[in-house]
Structures are given as structure tokens and as C-alpha cells.
């Protein structure tokens, strides 16, 4: 996708093979900052401090973190240490564990003196695969938008999304935004309602930013306005992303997603979740078992923005001593999900529905996809 007319991805390796570079998403939309990752500790910090975020991008960044570790020490002990350290950074997004398991599986079969090269090669493959999966999610979700557009006879299809499940959450294309970008590119009129999304405002700072960069019409709204617009008939479709989907179809996503699903269910608005297969946790039977990350209360008690003088500043929005809680995710039960949009197609949010697209998981075991 584009920033200031230049095609970019969220993570890449310098042409000479080192270092790994990322877009620092904590400075968007005010500044486009490129950060170099030179060690596995750098990668871990980028994940934990949310310089990179979004389940697919977290996984790819962790894979490159392993590669950076192998560049310094490719022993079995160092491999185990790097994987354990990176896995501890964020608990909810299953793509992190999936990518690290992939790196372990591949590197365990490679001689120590060849591991660094093999690690960078496989991390690059995971990045390329993510781009292709997100592209195919867009192709598969496009028909949903096209069908609504046909019924609206040229009027814009109004799509609500929550938080950022765009290309900034992945390597390119995004998950929830991929069908939107495909529709826009195909000339289908679309308009996106963008939830801000408190407390980190990733809808405001990231989704609105990337939609604007691509020329997609959109309107920023506060989180609590979504149900209002659904009641008024101003929302045709909800598409959100996911950090983990259980084998029964329950969905963990950014806090507030559950409330959007409830409003959509009450008003008869279709509610879809877009995800690559790396986000499916076949080992998790239902949403109640998903670990929910509790982040710092400071994110709730403070806000960051650009001051009139151009300076970016963080300010307190509460009285001193105010207590706050900050769960980063909630779980939307499968019964509220109209369908799952994946790189293999669209299916019901259920075990049987997922098996129609991923029949290889039908027999025994529930290893992560």
C-alpha cells in the first residue's frame, strides 16, 4: 500500500541483508518514522511497545527476531532462548506463537552454521505468505461488498470497522481492510466508518491514516457511535480483524469488538471477521480460554496528540489518583459472527464451518494452523 504515494510494507530487510526495518506505528499519523531492528531484543521491544502491532505483523516481526538472534548465536540454546523471550512479549495474538513454532520447525533441521541464512530466508517467506493470504482475504471478501453494492444501485456501501486491521496490522493489504481496498480498486463506491479505538486510538491514528493514503472515503467516529449508526440504517456491513479465533469460531479482537457484534446482531447488520489461517488456534476449544492481555492503566489515563505548535505531547485526562483498567481485547462468541473471511474462502463461525475450508484439521489433534 502507499504512504505519500510511495509503495511500502510494514517490515522489510535492507538490500544488503541487514538490518530489519519497520514503520514505527506509535508516531503515526503525525510522523512516519523508520526504526532499525538489529537484535532479537530490538524485535521484542518493537512487539511489546507496539511499534509493530496487529496479529499477522507481530508474527512476522517475531520470525525476524529469531533470525536476528541466529545472526549472533545459532546454537540450539540460543534458538530456544530467543523463541521463549519473543513468545513472552504479547499473550493474546496466536500468530506470535505460530510464527515462532514455524521458525523452530525449520531451523531444527538446519546445521548450526547455516541457521542464520535459513532463518532470514524463512522469515521472508512468512512475510511473503502473509501478503498473499491478505490479498486472497480481500478477493474472497470482495463478493460480499459487491452483492451489497448491487442492491444499493450505485450508492456507497457503508462499512464499519474497529481498531486497525489494515495493512499496518499486517505486512501489506490488511485483513478487514483488504476487501475494502479491493472494492475501492474495482470502482465500487465504499465509505468506511472508522471507530477511533480507545484507549490507543488505533482506528483514528492508523486506519483513518491508511484509508486516506489510499483515497478511500471514510469518517472517524467515537467508539460508542457505532450502534447509533447501525440503528439509523447507515451501516451495511461490519468487518473486523482478529487476534485469535478458536476452533469453535469464537473471536478475540480489540476491546470493544464484542459491543459492535451485539449492536450488529440487534440491528440485523452482517458482522464478518477477516483473518488468515495463522490466526486460527486449533488447540483452543472456546473463547473463554483465550488469555486477555491487560496493558498499562497509563494508556487509559493519558492521550497523545499533536499540539497547536506542532509538538507531539502526551497529556493526562483524569484527576490524579484515578484508577483504571485496560484489557486490550475481548471475546466475541461465534453466535454473533455472520461469517469468517479467510484466504481460502468465507465460512460459518463454527468448528464445522472452519473444517469446510481446512479439512486437514478434521482428523485428530489440534495443532495450530
C-alpha positions in Angstrom: 0.0 0.0 0.0 1.1 3.6 -0.1 2.4 6.4 2.2 2.7 9.7 0.5 2.4 8.0 -2.9 5.2 5.6 -2.2 4.5 1.8 -2.0 5.6 0.5 1.3 5.3 -2.6 3.6 5.3 -2.5 7.3 8.5 -4.6 7.6 11.4 -5.3 5.3 15.1 -6.1 5.2 17.7 -3.6 3.8 19.0 -4.6 0.4 22.4 -5.8 1.8 20.5 -8.1 4.2 20.8 -6.2 7.4 19.2 -4.7 9.5 15.4 -5.4 9.5 13.4 -2.2 9.3 9.9 -1.3 10.4 7.4 1.6 10.4 7.1 2.8 14.0 3.4 2.9 14.4 3.5 4.8 17.6 4.3 8.0 15.8 1.6 7.7 13.1 -0.2 9.6 11.8 1.9 12.7 12.7 5.3 11.3 11.7 6.4 8.5 9.5 9.4 7.1 11.4 11.5 4.1 10.3 13.2 2.1 13.0 16.0 -0.4 12.5 15.9 -3.8 14.3 19.4 -5.1 14.8 18.9 -7.7 17.6 16.2 -10.0 18.9 15.9 -7.6 21.8 15.0 -4.9 19.4 12.3 -7.1 17.8 11.0 -8.0 21.2 10.8 -4.3 22.3 9.0 -3.4 19.0 6.4 -6.0 19.7 5.9 -5.3 23.4 5.9 -1.5 23.0 3.6 -1.7 19.9 5.9 -0.1 17.4 4.5 -3.0 15.5 1.1 -4.4 16.2 -1.7 -6.5 14.6 -1.5 -10.3 14.9 0.0 -11.1 11.5 2.7 -8.4 11.7 3.6 -9.5 15.3 4.2 -13.0 14.0 6.4 -11.9 11.1 8.4 -9.5 13.4 8.9 -12.3 15.8 10.2 -14.5 12.9 12.7 -11.8 12.0 13.6 -11.5 15.7 14.6 -15.2 15.6 16.7 -14.5 12.5 18.4 -11.6 14.2 19.2 -13.9 17.2 20.7 -16.6 14.9 22.9 -13.9 13.3 24.6 -13.6 16.7 24.5 -17.1 18.1 22.9 -20.0 16.1 23.2 -22.7 18.8 20.2 -24.8 20.0 20.4 -23.0 23.3 20.3 -19.6 21.7 17.4 -20.6 19.5 15.4 -21.8 22.5 16.2 -18.6 24.4 15.2 -16.3 21.6 11.9 -18.1 21.0 11.0 -18.2 24.7 11.8 -14.5 25.0 9.9 -13.4 22.0 6.9 -15.5 22.8 6.5 -13.7 26.2 6.0 -10.3 24.7 2.3 -10.4 23.9 -0.1 -13.2 25.1 -3.3 -12.9 23.0 -2.3 -12.9 19.3 -1.8 -16.6 18.4 0.2 -15.6 15.2 3.1 -14.9 17.5 3.3 -18.5 18.7 2.5 -19.8 15.3 5.4 -17.9 13.6 7.9 -18.9 16.4 6.8 -22.6 16.0 7.4 -22.3 12.3 10.9 -20.9 12.8 11.7 -23.7 15.3 10.4 -26.4 13.0 12.5 -25.2 10.1 15.7 -24.3 11.9 15.8 -27.5 13.9 16.5 -29.3 10.6 19.3 -26.9 9.6 23.0 -27.2 10.6 24.1 -24.5 13.1 26.5 -22.8 10.6 23.6 -22.4 8.1 20.9 -21.3 10.5 21.2 -17.5 10.2 20.8 -17.6 6.4 18.0 -20.1 6.7 16.3 -18.0 9.4 16.2 -14.9 7.3 15.0 -16.8 4.3 12.1 -18.4 6.2 11.1 -15.1 7.9 11.0 -13.6 4.4 8.8 -16.4 3.3 6.4 -15.9 6.2 6.2 -12.2 5.2 5.5 -13.0 1.6 2.9 -15.6 2.6 1.2 -13.1 4.8 0.9 -10.6 1.9 -0.6 -13.3 -0.3 -3.0 -14.5 2.4 -4.2 -11.0 3.0 -4.6 -10.4 -0.7 -6.8 -13.5 -1.0 -8.8 -12.5 2.0 -9.6 -9.3 0.0 -10.6 -11.3 -3.1 -12.9 -13.5 -1.0 -14.5 -10.7 0.9 -15.0 -8.6 -2.3 -18.1 -10.5 -3.3 -19.8 -9.6 0.0 -19.3 -5.9 -0.8 -20.2 -6.4 -4.4 -23.5 -8.0 -3.5 -24.5 -5.2 -1.2 -23.4 -2.6 -3.9 -25.7 -4.3 -6.5 -28.6 -3.9 -4.1 -27.8 -0.2 -3.4 -27.7 0.7 -7.1 -24.7 2.9 -7.1 -25.0 4.3 -3.5 -21.8 3.8 -1.4 -21.6 0.6 0.7 -21.1 1.8 4.3 -18.7 -0.5 6.2 -17.8 -0.2 9.8 -14.5 -1.4 11.2 -13.0 -1.4 14.6 -9.4 -0.6 15.6 -6.8 -1.3 12.8 -6.9 -4.5 10.9 -5.4 -2.8 7.8 -2.1 -3.2 6.0 -0.4 -1.6 9.0 -1.5 -4.6 11.1 0.0 -7.0 8.6 2.8 -6.9 6.0 0.5 -5.5 3.3 -3.2 -5.3 2.3 -4.5 -6.0 5.8 -7.3 -8.3 6.8 -10.5 -6.4 7.4 -9.4 -3.6 5.1 -8.4 -6.0 2.2 -11.9 -6.4 0.9 -12.4 -2.7 1.2 -9.3 -1.9 -0.8 -10.2 -4.5 -3.4 -13.7 -3.0 -3.7 -12.3 0.6 -4.0 -9.8 -0.5 -6.6 -12.6 -2.2 -8.6 -14.5 1.0 -8.7 -17.2 0.0 -6.2 -18.2 3.1 -4.1 -17.5 2.4 -0.5 -17.5 4.5 2.7 -15.9 3.4 6.0 -17.0 4.2 9.5 -13.8 4.2 11.5 -14.0 3.6 15.3 -11.4 5.7 17.0 -10.5 3.0 19.0 -9.8 3.9 22.7 -7.6 3.8 24.6 -4.7 3.7 22.0 -6.8 5.3 19.2 -5.5 2.9 16.6 -8.6 3.5 14.4 -8.0 7.2 14.5 -4.3 7.2 14.1 -3.8 4.2 11.8 -7.0 3.1 10.0 -8.0 6.6 9.1 -4.5 7.4 8.1 -4.0 4.4 5.7 -7.5 4.8 4.2 -6.7 8.4 3.4 -3.4 7.5 1.9 -5.2 5.1 -0.5 -8.1 7.5 -1.2 -10.9 5.5 0.4 -13.8 7.7 1.7 -14.1 7.4 5.5 -15.4 9.1 8.6 -13.9 8.8 12.1 -16.4 8.2 14.9 -16.1 7.7 18.6 -16.4 4.0 19.7 -19.9 4.4 21.2 -21.4 5.9 18.0 -21.3 2.6 16.0 -24.6 1.3 17.4 -26.3 4.6 16.7 -25.4 4.5 13.0 -26.5 0.8 12.8 -29.9 1.7 14.3 -30.2 4.5 11.7 -29.5 2.1 8.8 -26.3 3.8 8.0 -24.1 0.7 8.3 -24.4 -2.1 5.6 -21.7 -4.3 6.9 -19.2 -4.7 9.7 -15.8 -6.2 9.0 -13.2 -6.5 11.8 -10.0 -8.4 12.2 -8.9 -10.9 14.9 -6.0 -11.7 17.1 -7.1 -15.3 17.8 -10.0 -17.4 16.6 -10.8 -20.7 18.4 -11.7 -23.9 16.6 -15.3 -23.2 17.6 -15.4 -19.8 15.9 -15.1 -17.5 19.0 -13.1 -14.4 18.2 -10.6 -12.4 20.3 -10.1 -8.9 18.9 -9.5 -5.4 20.1 -11.5 -4.4 23.1 -15.0 -3.1 22.1 -15.4 -5.6 19.3 -18.0 -7.6 21.3 -20.1 -4.5 21.8 -20.1 -3.9 18.0 -21.1 -7.5 17.4 -24.0 -7.1 19.9 -25.2 -4.0 18.1 -24.9 -5.6 14.7 -26.9 -8.6 15.9 -29.6 -6.5 17.3 -30.0 -4.4 14.2 -29.5 -7.1 11.6 -26.2 -5.8 10.2 -23.9 -8.6 8.9 -20.8 -9.0 11.1 -17.8 -10.6 9.5 -14.3 -11.3 10.8 -11.4 -11.3 8.4 -8.3 -13.4 9.3 -5.5 -15.5 7.8 -5.3 -19.2 8.8 -2.3 -18.3 11.1 -4.8 -16.6 13.4 -6.8 -19.9 14.0 -5.9 -21.6 17.2 -7.0 -25.2 16.6 -5.8 -26.1 20.1 -8.3 -23.7 21.8 -11.8 -25.1 22.0 -13.6 -21.9 23.0 -13.1 -18.2 23.7 -13.2 -18.4 27.5 -9.7 -20.0 27.4 -8.0 -17.2 25.5 -5.6 -15.2 27.6 -6.5 -11.5 27.6 -3.6 -9.0 27.8 -4.0 -6.4 30.5 -2.0 -3.3 29.5 -0.8 -0.4 31.5 -3.5 1.9 33.0 -1.5 4.8 31.7 -2.9 4.2 28.2 -6.4 4.9 29.6 -5.4 7.8 31.8 -3.4 9.7 29.1 -3.8 10.7 25.5 -1.2 11.6 22.9 -1.6 14.1 20.1 -0.1 16.9 18.1 -0.3 20.3 19.9 -1.1 23.6 18.0 2.7 24.3 17.9 3.3 21.0 16.1 4.8 19.2 19.0 3.6 15.7 19.8 2.7 15.5 23.5 1.1 13.1 26.0 -1.3 14.6 28.5 -3.3 13.4 31.5 -7.1 13.3 31.1 -8.1 12.4 34.6 -7.6 13.7 38.1 -4.5 12.4 40.0 -5.1 9.1 41.7 -7.8 7.9 39.3 -7.7 4.1 39.0 -8.1 2.5 35.6 -8.2 -1.0 34.0 -7.0 -1.7 30.5 -7.9 -5.0 28.9 -6.6 -4.9 25.4 -9.0 -7.5 23.9 -12.5 -9.0 24.4 -14.1 -12.2 23.0 -17.0 -12.2 20.6 -18.9 -15.5 20.7 -19.3 -17.3 17.4 -23.1 -17.0 17.6 -22.7 -13.3 16.9 -20.4 -13.7 13.9 -22.1 -13.9 10.5 -19.0 -15.5 8.9 -15.3 -15.7 8.8 -13.4 -14.4 5.7 -10.1 -16.3 5.2 -7.6 -16.8 2.4 -9.4 -20.0 1.5 -12.9 -18.5 1.4 -15.8 -17.5 3.6 -17.3 -19.9 6.2 -19.6 -20.1 9.2 -18.0 -19.2 12.5 -18.0 -22.8 13.8 -15.9 -25.9 14.0 -17.7 -27.5 11.1 -17.6 -24.2 9.2 -13.8 -24.0 9.6 -13.3 -27.6 8.6 -15.0 -27.0 5.3 -12.1 -24.7 4.5 -9.4 -26.5 6.5 -10.2 -30.3 6.2 -6.7 -31.2 7.1 -7.6 -30.5 10.8 -10.5 -32.9 10.7 -8.5 -36.0 11.9 -7.2 -35.9 15.4 -5.0 -33.3 17.1 -5.5 -29.6 17.0 -2.1 -28.2 16.3 -2.0 -24.5 15.5 -2.6 -24.0 11.8 
